[in-house]
Amino acid sequence: MSDVRHVLVLPDRDAAEEVVEALGERFGVSEEPRLVRDALAGEDDAEDAQWLVVLRDEEALLDPAELDAFAGEWDGWREEP
């Protein structure tokens, strides 16, 4: 069993929460993804934080290109872990 993870980077918490909801609908993701606040280096202002949606894909069923396009709908992108 491999430990495949996908990390989607979103501009704000609202976008990240919407992505988490939509992942189940669009991709059938059953395990709840993790939401992680990622403050940009050297920035103290909470407005400058990005939000990460981390999801496990042990079966390697999710297409990275599709996930990147999906995150792009919220002005986000897929980061290589």
C-alpha positions in Angstrom: 0.0 0.0 0.0 1.5 3.3 -1.1 1.1 6.6 0.7 0.0 8.9 -2.1 -1.0 12.4 -1.0 -2.3 15.3 -2.9 -2.0 18.9 -1.7 -4.3 21.5 -3.1 -3.4 25.1 -2.3 -6.3 27.6 -1.9 -6.3 31.3 -1.4 -8.6 31.4 1.6 -10.5 29.3 4.1 -13.8 29.7 2.4 -12.4 28.3 -0.9 -10.7 25.5 1.0 -13.9 24.5 2.7 -15.8 24.6 -0.6 -13.2 22.4 -2.2 -13.5 19.8 0.7 -17.2 19.6 0.1 -16.9 19.4 -3.7 -14.2 16.7 -3.6 -16.7 14.2 -2.4 -19.2 15.1 -5.0 -16.9 15.4 -7.9 -14.3 12.6 -7.2 -16.1 10.4 -4.7 -13.5 11.0 -2.0 -14.7 9.2 1.1 -12.0 10.1 3.6 -12.3 13.6 4.9 -9.3 15.7 3.6 -7.3 17.7 6.1 -7.5 21.5 6.1 -4.2 23.2 7.0 -3.6 26.9 7.3 -0.2 27.8 5.8 1.1 31.2 6.8 3.4 32.6 4.1 7.0 32.9 5.3 7.7 36.1 7.1 4.0 37.2 7.1 2.2 37.8 10.4 -1.0 39.0 8.8 -3.7 36.2 8.8 -4.9 37.6 5.5 -1.7 36.4 3.9 -2.3 32.8 4.8 -3.0 30.1 2.2 -5.1 27.1 3.0 -4.0 23.6 2.1 -6.4 20.7 1.5 -4.4 17.5 2.0 -6.0 14.3 0.8 -4.8 10.7 0.8 -5.1 8.6 -2.4 -3.7 5.2 -1.4 -5.2 3.6 -4.4 -3.8 6.3 -6.7 -7.2 6.7 -8.3 -7.1 10.5 -8.5 -5.7 12.2 -11.6 -3.2 14.9 -10.7 -4.1 17.0 -13.7 -7.8 16.8 -12.9 -7.1 17.9 -9.3 -5.0 20.8 -10.5 -7.8 22.0 -12.9 -10.4 21.4 -10.1 -8.4 23.6 -7.6 -8.1 26.2 -10.3 -11.8 26.7 -10.2 -11.1 28.4 -6.8 -7.9 30.2 -8.0 -5.9 27.4 -6.4 -3.5 24.8 -7.7 -2.2 21.3 -6.9 1.2 21.3 -5.2 3.6 18.3 -5.6 4.1 17.0 -2.1 
